[in-house]
Amino acid sequence: MNPIIQIMMMALIGALIGGLTNTIAIKMLFRPYEAKYLFGKRLPFTPGVIPLRRDEASTKLGEIITGHLLTPEVFEEKLKSPETDKLIMHFIDRQIETIETERLTPDYFLERLSPGLTEKIVTSFNEEIRAKVSEEGRKLYVRTINDIMPEDALHAIDNKVSHLAYDINDKLVQYISSDKGFHDIYTMVDEFTEKRGRLARSLKYVMTKESMTERVQTELLKLIQQEKMINIETRVIEDEYNKLKQSGLSELVTNSDLDNILNSIIEVMQQKIDIRKILNTPITDFNKDLFIRFKEKGKYKLKDNFIEYSGKNMSKIMNKLQLAEVIKKQIDSFELAKLESLVMDVANKEFKMIMLLGYVLGGIVGIAQGILVLFF
């Protein structure tokens, strides 16, 4: 055979081998997508490199992206940029405008978060009021009045009670000295003389009813105004008052009455704190002056606080978001056929160059082999 033809044949064979080898190698990056078996044994090089190592690759890629590309520092820097500042401010302005023009209520936002959330809050709030009032009421029920009363109120009542005997005496003196008191005493004297027999009736022949009434009135006033009588009254009042203070509510109020009292308190509280009405009140109506101040100054403070808080807690936020895990899941869920098509479209030119290089190198190796065969 002609040496030149022999060298050309070997160059052609080498080029074909080199080019086809690179072509197959490129295809084997993705193909086959699944493992192939023969007689229960998995065939070598199945599945392809990327399908075989996709789990490991997606994990590593997620770690690289979150560890070196999308780091907390990158997000924090972006968050503090003028563009982001302007974007957040624009967003807040739009929300304020919507709240104001559409007269949005807390109920609107709660229902958007979760349908039926408003009703759950109302029910929970009313149940909490009932539970707390009942709990505190039952605690007070077993305590004494002395323990229940606030110290200042108890001190004020003690002072009133200490002067109560003098106040009562003053009222009694005013009553007995009055025309009404005189008339009442006269009536009692008249009944006494008429109902106590002949001896009592004979008194009216010795004294007139008016004179008897005046005498009784005078003696009553003397008796009431004696210091000894006032001391007796004071002692009796204080003894009864101290007994009352040491009494428990359970001695004064029955269980049935307590339930009625607590239900009345609960009903009044639920009416006064109408949580349903509050949640259906437009946000702008809660405090119009406060809302205006928020529009003028408060929104800037809100924006600054949001940026500051997000910046300080970016690491925690990213850990909570688990970006590496999200990236891994997205890569794992991506169809291999689409991934192959995407990679081929992006690196098509480079892959063709690799295949061409295989042909060229294979041809060079074939020429070298042909020369070696001719001379050796």
C-alpha positions as CSV (number, residue, x, y, z in Angstrom):
1,M,0.0,0.0,0.0
2,N,1.1,3.5,-0.8
3,P,2.7,5.0,2.3
4,I,0.9,8.3,1.9
5,I,-2.5,6.5,1.6
6,Q,-1.6,4.4,4.6
7,I,-0.8,7.5,6.7
8,M,-4.0,9.2,5.5
9,M,-6.0,6.1,6.4
10,M,-4.6,6.0,9.9
11,A,-5.1,9.8,10.3
12,L,-8.8,9.4,9.2
13,I,-9.3,6.5,11.6
14,G,-7.6,8.4,14.4
15,A,-9.7,11.5,13.7
16,L,-12.9,9.4,13.8
17,I,-11.9,7.7,17.0
18,G,-11.0,11.0,18.7
19,G,-14.0,12.9,17.5
20,L,-16.5,10.1,18.3
21,T,-14.9,9.6,21.7
22,N,-15.4,13.2,22.6
23,T,-18.9,13.2,21.2
24,I,-19.9,10.1,23.2
25,A,-18.2,11.6,26.3
26,I,-20.3,14.8,26.0
27,K,-23.4,12.8,25.5
28,M,-22.6,10.7,28.6
29,L,-22.7,13.8,30.7
30,F,-26.5,13.4,30.7
31,R,-27.3,10.1,28.9
32,P,-28.7,7.8,29.9
33,Y,-31.0,9.5,32.4
34,E,-31.5,6.3,34.4
35,A,-29.4,3.3,35.3
36,K,-29.5,0.4,32.9
37,Y,-29.4,-3.2,34.0
38,L,-28.4,-6.5,32.4
39,F,-29.1,-9.7,34.2
40,G,-29.7,-7.7,37.4
41,K,-26.4,-6.0,37.2
42,R,-26.1,-2.2,36.6
43,L,-24.2,-1.4,33.5
44,P,-21.1,0.8,33.9
45,F,-21.4,4.5,33.2
46,T,-25.2,4.4,33.7
47,P,-26.8,6.7,34.5
48,G,-24.9,9.6,33.0
49,V,-22.5,11.7,35.1
50,I,-24.9,14.6,35.9
51,P,-27.9,12.3,36.7
52,L,-25.7,10.1,38.8
53,R,-24.2,13.1,40.7
54,R,-27.2,15.4,40.6
55,D,-28.0,15.1,44.4
56,E,-24.3,15.8,45.3
57,A,-24.0,18.5,42.7
58,S,-27.2,20.3,43.8
59,T,-26.1,20.2,47.4
60,K,-22.7,21.6,46.6
61,L,-24.1,24.2,44.3
62,G,-26.5,25.4,47.0
63,E,-23.7,25.7,49.5
64,I,-21.5,27.6,47.0
65,I,-24.3,30.0,46.1
66,T,-25.3,30.8,49.7
67,G,-21.7,30.6,51.0
68,H,-20.0,32.8,48.4
69,L,-22.5,34.5,46.1
70,L,-25.8,35.2,48.0
71,T,-24.3,35.9,51.4
72,P,-25.9,37.9,54.2
73,E,-23.4,40.7,53.5
74,V,-24.5,40.9,49.9
75,F,-28.2,41.1,50.9
76,E,-27.5,43.6,53.6
77,E,-25.5,45.8,51.2
78,K,-28.3,45.6,48.7
79,L,-30.9,46.4,51.4
80,K,-29.0,49.6,52.3
81,S,-28.6,50.8,48.8
82,P,-30.4,54.0,47.6
83,E,-32.4,52.0,45.1
84,T,-33.8,49.6,47.7
85,D,-34.5,52.6,50.1
86,K,-36.5,54.2,47.3
87,L,-38.3,51.0,46.5
88,I,-39.4,50.4,50.1
89,M,-40.5,54.0,50.5
90,H,-42.6,53.7,47.3
91,F,-44.2,50.5,48.6
92,I,-45.1,52.0,52.0
93,D,-46.6,55.1,50.2
94,R,-48.8,52.8,48.0
95,Q,-50.0,50.9,51.0
96,I,-50.9,54.0,52.9
97,E,-52.7,55.4,49.9
98,T,-54.7,52.1,49.6
99,I,-55.6,52.0,53.3
100,E,-56.8,55.6,53.1
101,T,-58.7,55.6,49.9
102,E,-60.3,52.2,50.3
103,R,-60.8,52.7,54.1
104,L,-59.4,49.3,54.8
105,T,-59.9,47.7,58.2
106,P,-57.9,45.2,60.3
107,D,-60.5,42.7,59.4
108,Y,-59.5,43.1,55.7
109,F,-55.9,42.2,56.4
110,L,-56.8,39.4,58.8
111,E,-59.1,37.7,56.3
112,R,-56.3,38.0,53.6
113,L,-53.9,36.2,55.9
114,S,-56.4,33.4,56.6
115,P,-60.1,33.2,55.8
116,G,-62.1,33.1,59.1
117,L,-59.3,34.5,61.2
118,T,-61.4,37.5,62.3
119,E,-64.1,35.3,63.7
120,K,-61.5,33.1,65.5
121,I,-60.0,36.2,67.1
122,V,-63.4,37.5,68.2
123,T,-64.3,34.1,69.7
124,S,-60.9,33.7,71.3
125,F,-61.0,37.2,72.8
126,N,-64.5,36.8,74.3
127,E,-63.6,33.4,75.7
128,E,-60.4,34.8,77.2
129,I,-62.5,37.6,78.9
130,R,-64.9,35.0,80.2
131,A,-62.1,32.8,81.5
132,K,-60.1,35.6,83.1
133,V,-63.1,37.2,84.8
134,S,-64.3,33.8,86.1
135,E,-60.9,32.9,87.3
136,E,-60.3,36.2,89.1
137,G,-63.9,36.2,90.5
138,R,-63.4,32.7,91.9
139,K,-60.1,33.8,93.5
140,L,-61.8,36.8,95.2
141,Y,-64.8,34.6,96.3
142,V,-62.6,32.7,98.8
143,R,-60.8,35.8,100.2
144,T,-61.8,38.1,103.0
145,I,-63.1,41.6,102.4
146,N,-60.0,42.9,104.2
147,D,-57.8,41.2,101.7
148,I,-59.8,42.3,98.7
149,M,-60.1,46.0,99.4
150,P,-57.3,48.2,98.2
151,E,-55.2,49.6,101.1
152,D,-56.0,53.3,100.3
153,A,-59.7,52.5,100.1
154,L,-59.6,50.5,103.3
155,H,-57.9,53.3,105.1
156,A,-60.5,55.8,104.0
157,I,-63.3,53.5,105.1
158,D,-61.6,53.0,108.5
159,N,-61.5,56.8,109.0
160,K,-65.2,57.1,108.1
161,V,-66.2,54.2,110.4
162,S,-64.2,55.8,113.3
163,H,-66.4,58.9,113.0
164,L,-69.6,57.1,112.2
165,A,-71.0,57.1,115.8
166,Y,-70.7,60.9,116.0
167,D,-72.3,61.3,112.5
168,I,-75.2,59.0,113.5
169,N,-75.6,60.9,116.8
170,D,-75.7,64.3,114.9
171,K,-78.3,62.9,112.6
172,L,-80.3,61.5,115.6
173,V,-80.2,64.9,117.4
174,Q,-81.3,66.7,114.3
175,Y,-84.2,64.3,113.8
176,I,-85.4,64.2,117.4
177,S,-85.1,68.0,117.7
178,S,-87.2,68.4,114.5
179,D,-90.9,68.8,114.1
180,K,-91.0,65.4,112.5
181,G,-89.2,63.9,115.4
182,F,-91.5,65.5,117.9
183,H,-94.5,64.3,116.0
184,D,-93.2,60.7,115.8
185,I,-92.5,60.8,119.6
186,Y,-96.0,62.2,120.3
187,T,-97.5,59.3,118.3
188,M,-95.5,56.7,120.2
189,V,-96.5,58.3,123.5
190,D,-100.1,58.3,122.5
191,E,-100.0,54.6,121.5
192,F,-98.2,53.8,124.8
193,T,-100.8,55.5,127.0
194,E,-103.6,53.8,125.1
195,K,-102.3,50.3,125.0
196,R,-100.5,49.9,128.4
197,G,-103.6,49.6,130.6
198,R,-105.4,51.8,133.1
199,L,-102.2,53.0,134.9
200,A,-100.7,54.3,131.7
201,R,-103.9,55.9,130.7
202,S,-104.1,57.7,134.0
203,L,-100.9,59.5,133.2
204,K,-102.7,61.8,130.7
205,Y,-104.7,63.2,133.6
206,V,-101.5,64.2,135.3
207,M,-99.5,65.3,132.3
208,T,-100.6,66.3,128.8
209,K,-99.4,64.3,125.9
210,E,-97.5,67.3,124.7
211,S,-95.6,67.7,128.0
212,M,-94.9,63.9,128.1
213,T,-93.6,64.2,124.5
214,E,-91.4,67.1,125.4
215,R,-90.0,65.2,128.4
216,V,-89.3,62.1,126.4
217,Q,-87.6,64.2,123.7
218,T,-85.4,66.0,126.3
219,E,-84.3,62.8,127.9
220,L,-83.6,61.1,124.6
221,L,-81.4,64.1,123.6
222,K,-79.5,63.9,126.9
223,L,-79.0,60.1,126.5
224,I,-77.8,60.3,123.0
225,Q,-75.4,63.1,123.6
226,Q,-73.7,61.4,126.6
227,E,-70.1,60.5,125.8
228,K,-70.7,57.0,127.3
229,M,-73.4,56.4,124.8
230,I,-71.2,57.6,121.9
231,N,-68.5,55.2,123.1
232,I,-70.9,52.3,123.2
233,E,-72.1,53.1,119.7
234,T,-68.5,53.4,118.5
235,R,-67.5,50.1,120.0
236,V,-70.5,48.3,118.6
237,I,-70.0,49.8,115.1
238,E,-66.3,49.0,115.1
239,D,-66.9,45.4,116.3
240,E,-69.4,44.8,113.5
241,Y,-67.2,46.5,111.0
242,N,-64.2,44.3,111.9
243,K,-66.3,41.2,111.7
244,L,-67.4,42.3,108.3
245,K,-63.8,42.9,107.1
246,Q,-62.8,39.4,108.2
247,S,-65.8,37.8,106.5
248,G,-65.3,36.2,103.2
249,L,-67.3,36.9,100.1
250,S,-68.6,33.4,100.3
251,E,-70.4,34.3,103.5
252,L,-72.1,37.2,101.9
253,V,-72.7,36.0,98.3
254,T,-74.1,32.6,97.2
255,N,-72.5,30.6,94.3
256,S,-75.6,31.3,92.3
257,D,-75.4,35.1,92.9
258,L,-71.7,35.0,92.1
259,D,-72.4,33.4,88.7
260,N,-74.9,36.1,88.0
261,I,-72.5,38.8,89.0
262,L,-69.7,37.4,86.9
263,N,-71.9,36.9,83.9
264,S,-73.0,40.6,84.2
265,I,-69.4,41.7,84.4
266,I,-68.5,39.6,81.4
267,E,-71.4,40.9,79.4
268,V,-70.5,44.6,80.2
269,M,-66.9,44.1,79.4
270,Q,-67.7,42.4,76.1
271,Q,-70.0,45.3,75.2
272,K,-67.5,47.9,76.2
273,I,-64.6,46.2,74.4
274,D,-66.5,45.2,71.2
275,I,-63.6,43.5,69.4
276,R,-65.7,42.8,66.3
277,K,-66.5,46.5,66.0
278,I,-62.9,47.4,66.5
279,L,-61.7,45.0,63.8
280,N,-64.3,46.4,61.4
281,T,-63.3,50.0,62.0
282,P,-61.3,51.7,59.2
283,I,-57.7,52.0,60.2
284,T,-57.8,55.7,59.4
285,D,-60.6,56.2,62.0
286,F,-58.7,54.8,65.0
287,N,-56.9,58.1,65.5
288,K,-57.0,60.5,62.6
289,D,-54.3,62.8,64.0
290,L,-52.0,59.9,64.6
291,F,-52.5,58.6,61.0
292,I,-51.7,62.0,59.6
293,R,-48.5,62.1,61.7
294,F,-47.6,58.7,60.5
295,K,-48.1,59.8,56.8
296,E,-45.8,62.8,57.4
297,K,-43.1,61.4,59.6
298,G,-43.8,57.9,60.9
299,K,-43.5,56.2,57.5
300,Y,-39.8,57.2,57.3
301,K,-39.2,55.8,60.8
302,L,-40.9,52.6,59.8
303,K,-38.7,52.3,56.7
304,D,-35.5,52.9,58.6
305,N,-36.5,50.4,61.3
306,F,-37.3,47.8,58.7
307,I,-34.0,48.2,57.0
308,E,-32.0,48.3,60.2
309,Y,-33.8,45.2,61.7
310,S,-33.5,43.3,58.4
311,G,-29.9,44.1,58.1
312,K,-29.0,43.1,61.7
313,N,-31.0,39.8,61.4
314,M,-30.2,38.9,57.8
315,S,-28.1,35.9,58.8
316,K,-31.0,34.6,60.9
317,I,-33.5,35.3,58.1
318,M,-31.4,33.4,55.6
319,N,-31.0,30.5,58.0
320,K,-34.8,30.4,58.4
321,L,-35.3,30.6,54.6
322,Q,-32.8,27.7,54.1
323,L,-31.7,29.1,50.7
324,A,-29.2,26.3,50.1
325,E,-32.0,23.7,50.6
326,V,-34.4,25.7,48.4
327,I,-31.7,25.8,45.6
328,K,-31.1,22.1,46.0
329,K,-34.8,21.2,45.7
330,Q,-35.2,23.4,42.7
331,I,-32.2,21.8,40.9
332,D,-33.4,18.3,41.9
333,S,-36.9,19.0,40.6
334,F,-35.6,20.3,37.3
335,E,-36.2,17.7,34.4
336,L,-33.0,16.3,33.1
337,A,-34.1,16.7,29.5
338,K,-34.7,20.4,30.1
339,L,-31.4,20.8,32.0
340,E,-29.6,19.0,29.1
341,S,-31.2,21.2,26.5
342,L,-30.4,24.3,28.6
343,V,-26.7,23.4,29.0
344,M,-26.4,22.4,25.3
345,D,-27.9,25.7,24.2
346,V,-25.6,27.7,26.5
347,A,-22.4,25.8,25.7
348,N,-23.2,24.5,22.2
349,K,-20.3,26.3,20.6
350,E,-17.8,25.1,23.2
351,F,-19.0,21.5,22.9
352,K,-18.6,21.6,19.1
353,M,-15.0,22.9,19.6
354,I,-14.3,20.0,22.0
355,M,-15.6,17.5,19.4
356,L,-13.5,19.2,16.7
357,L,-10.5,19.1,18.9
358,G,-11.1,15.3,19.3
359,Y,-11.1,14.9,15.5
360,V,-7.9,17.0,15.2
361,L,-6.1,15.3,18.0
362,G,-7.2,11.9,16.7
363,G,-6.0,12.8,13.2
364,I,-2.6,13.9,14.6
365,V,-2.3,10.7,16.6
366,G,-3.2,8.7,13.4
367,I,-0.5,10.5,11.3
368,A,2.1,9.9,14.1
369,Q,1.2,6.2,14.2
370,G,1.4,5.9,10.4
371,I,4.8,7.4,10.4
372,L,6.0,5.2,13.2
373,V,4.7,2.1,11.4
374,L,6.5,3.0,8.1
375,F,9.9,3.6,9.7
376,F,9.8,1.0,12.5
